[in-house]
Amino acid sequence: MKINVGTKNKAKLNAVKETVKLYDFLSNSNVVGIDAVTDIYGQPKSLNEITQGAMNRAKNSFINCDLSIGIEAGLMSVPNTKSGFMDVQACCIYDGKIFHFGLSSAFEFPKKVTELVLNTNLDASQAFHKLGLTDKIKIGNSEGGIGLLTKGKIVRKDLIKQALMNALIHLENPELF
């Protein structure tokens, strides 16, 4: 089975490669990264933009494969939080006909990071860097903001794997969906 992933981001690709090994029906899959556009400008700032970006990545990378996967992170509005927003990973699996979605757990950025993302054209990696919270320009390609904030206890790859496993519920239990 060939699985295309709509990204060249190593954190996303490694998460997919590790996760498919846990599933008998996917364990021998060839996972390939494809440069796929999201058609969403900049950092997604709503759950709709996040899921639409994941869906677009999955659809745009469905080329000569059995399944394609789109992964997108962004901010979604969450009432009663300190900043009003939380970051979440969305995964969309596309089989050429049907989209299957999963989300990760969500967490809150420091308020100043959220404000920069919402009020400028900076993405989360750039905001963390600009505020001096990391020396890495592309923290999203490695541990992510979650890795920085949890001091490595949870890293971005963990959240991506969680979102993918939640999307795979549909493929493991097709009779229920």
C-alpha positions as CSV (number, residue, x, y, z in Angstrom):
1,M,0.0,0.0,0.0
2,K,1.2,3.5,-0.8
3,I,0.4,6.4,1.5
4,N,1.1,10.0,0.4
5,V,1.4,12.6,3.1
6,G,0.7,16.2,2.0
7,T,3.9,17.6,3.6
8,K,7.7,17.5,3.6
9,N,7.7,18.4,7.4
10,K,9.8,15.8,9.2
11,A,7.8,15.9,12.4
12,K,4.6,15.1,10.4
13,L,6.2,12.4,8.2
14,N,7.9,10.6,11.1
15,A,4.7,10.6,13.0
16,V,2.9,9.0,10.1
17,K,5.7,6.4,9.5
18,E,5.7,5.4,13.2
19,T,1.9,5.2,13.5
20,V,1.2,3.1,10.4
21,K,3.5,0.4,11.9
22,L,1.0,-0.1,14.7
23,Y,-1.7,-1.2,12.3
24,D,-1.6,-4.6,10.7
25,F,-3.5,-3.4,7.6
26,L,-1.0,-0.5,7.1
27,S,2.3,-1.9,8.6
28,N,3.9,-2.6,5.2
29,S,2.9,0.7,3.7
30,N,5.3,2.9,1.8
31,V,4.9,6.5,3.2
32,V,5.9,9.3,0.9
33,G,5.9,13.1,1.5
34,I,4.4,15.2,-1.1
35,D,4.5,19.0,-1.3
36,A,0.8,19.7,-1.2
37,V,-0.8,23.1,-0.8
38,T,-3.5,23.8,1.8
39,D,-5.2,26.7,0.0
40,I,-5.4,28.3,3.4
41,Y,-3.4,31.5,3.8
42,G,-1.0,31.6,6.7
43,Q,-1.6,30.1,10.1
44,P,-5.1,28.6,10.5
45,K,-7.1,30.6,13.0
46,S,-10.3,28.5,13.4
47,L,-11.3,24.9,13.5
48,N,-12.9,25.3,10.1
49,E,-9.6,26.6,8.6
50,I,-7.6,23.8,10.3
51,T,-9.8,20.9,9.1
52,Q,-10.1,22.5,5.6
53,G,-6.3,22.8,5.4
54,A,-5.9,19.1,6.4
55,M,-8.6,18.1,3.9
56,N,-7.0,20.2,1.1
57,R,-3.5,18.7,1.9
58,A,-5.0,15.1,1.8
59,K,-6.9,15.8,-1.5
60,N,-4.0,17.6,-3.2
61,S,-1.6,14.7,-2.4
62,F,-3.8,11.9,-3.6
63,I,-1.6,11.0,-6.6
64,N,-0.9,7.4,-7.5
65,C,-1.6,6.1,-4.0
66,D,-4.1,4.1,-2.0
67,L,-4.5,6.7,0.8
68,S,-3.4,10.2,1.4
69,I,-3.0,12.1,4.6
70,G,-3.2,15.8,5.4
71,I,-2.1,17.2,8.7
72,E,-2.7,20.8,9.8
73,A,-2.3,22.6,13.0
74,G,-3.8,25.9,14.1
75,L,-5.6,27.9,16.6
76,M,-9.3,27.4,17.5
77,S,-11.5,29.5,19.6
78,V,-12.0,27.9,23.1
79,P,-14.2,29.9,25.6
80,N,-12.9,30.5,29.1
81,T,-9.3,30.0,28.3
82,K,-6.7,32.7,29.1
83,S,-6.2,33.7,25.5
84,G,-9.5,32.5,24.1
85,F,-7.7,30.0,21.8
86,M,-6.0,26.6,21.8
87,D,-3.7,24.9,19.3
88,V,-4.9,21.6,17.9
89,Q,-3.7,19.2,15.2
90,A,-6.1,17.9,12.6
91,C,-5.6,14.8,10.5
92,C,-7.5,14.0,7.4
93,I,-7.2,10.6,5.6
94,Y,-8.5,10.5,2.0
95,D,-9.2,7.2,0.1
96,G,-10.1,8.9,-3.2
97,K,-13.8,9.1,-2.2
98,I,-14.3,9.7,1.5
99,F,-12.5,11.9,4.0
100,H,-11.8,10.6,7.5
101,F,-10.9,13.1,10.3
102,G,-9.2,13.0,13.7
103,L,-8.1,15.7,16.1
104,S,-5.4,15.7,18.8
105,S,-5.8,17.0,22.3
106,A,-5.4,20.8,22.4
107,F,-3.3,23.1,24.4
108,E,-2.9,26.9,25.0
109,F,0.0,29.0,23.8
110,P,1.3,31.8,26.0
111,K,-1.0,34.8,25.5
112,K,1.7,36.8,23.8
113,V,2.3,34.0,21.2
114,T,-1.4,33.8,20.5
115,E,-1.7,37.6,20.1
116,L,1.2,37.7,17.6
117,V,-0.3,34.9,15.5
118,L,-3.8,36.5,15.5
119,N,-2.6,40.1,14.9
120,T,0.3,39.6,12.4
121,N,1.2,37.3,9.5
122,L,3.5,35.2,11.8
123,D,2.9,31.5,12.3
124,A,3.3,29.9,15.7
125,S,7.0,28.9,15.1
126,Q,7.8,32.5,14.1
127,A,5.9,33.9,17.1
128,F,7.7,31.7,19.6
129,H,11.0,32.7,18.0
130,K,10.3,36.4,17.8
131,L,9.4,36.4,21.5
132,G,12.7,34.8,22.4
133,L,11.1,31.6,23.6
134,T,13.2,29.4,21.3
135,D,16.3,29.8,19.1
136,K,14.7,27.6,16.5
137,I,13.1,29.4,13.6
138,K,11.0,26.3,12.6
139,I,10.0,24.8,16.0
140,G,7.0,23.2,14.2
141,N,9.4,21.0,12.3
142,S,10.7,19.5,15.5
143,E,9.2,19.4,19.1
144,G,6.7,22.2,18.4
145,G,5.3,24.7,20.9
146,I,4.0,21.8,22.9
147,G,7.5,20.3,23.3
148,L,8.8,23.7,24.5
149,L,6.0,24.3,26.9
150,T,5.9,20.7,28.4
151,K,9.8,20.6,28.5
152,G,9.7,17.7,26.1
153,K,7.2,15.6,28.0
154,I,4.8,15.9,24.9
155,V,6.2,16.8,21.5
156,R,4.4,17.7,18.3
157,K,4.9,14.2,16.9
158,D,2.8,12.9,19.8
159,L,-0.1,15.1,18.9
160,I,0.1,14.3,15.2
161,K,0.1,10.6,16.0
162,Q,-2.9,11.1,18.3
163,A,-4.8,12.9,15.5
164,L,-3.9,10.2,13.0
165,M,-5.0,7.4,15.3
166,N,-8.3,9.1,15.8
167,A,-8.8,9.4,12.1
168,L,-7.8,5.7,11.7
169,I,-10.8,4.7,13.9
170,H,-12.9,5.1,10.7
171,L,-10.7,2.7,8.7
172,E,-10.4,0.1,11.5
173,N,-14.2,0.1,12.0
174,P,-15.7,0.7,8.6
175,E,-18.9,-1.1,9.6
176,L,-19.6,1.6,12.2
177,F,-19.0,4.6,9.8
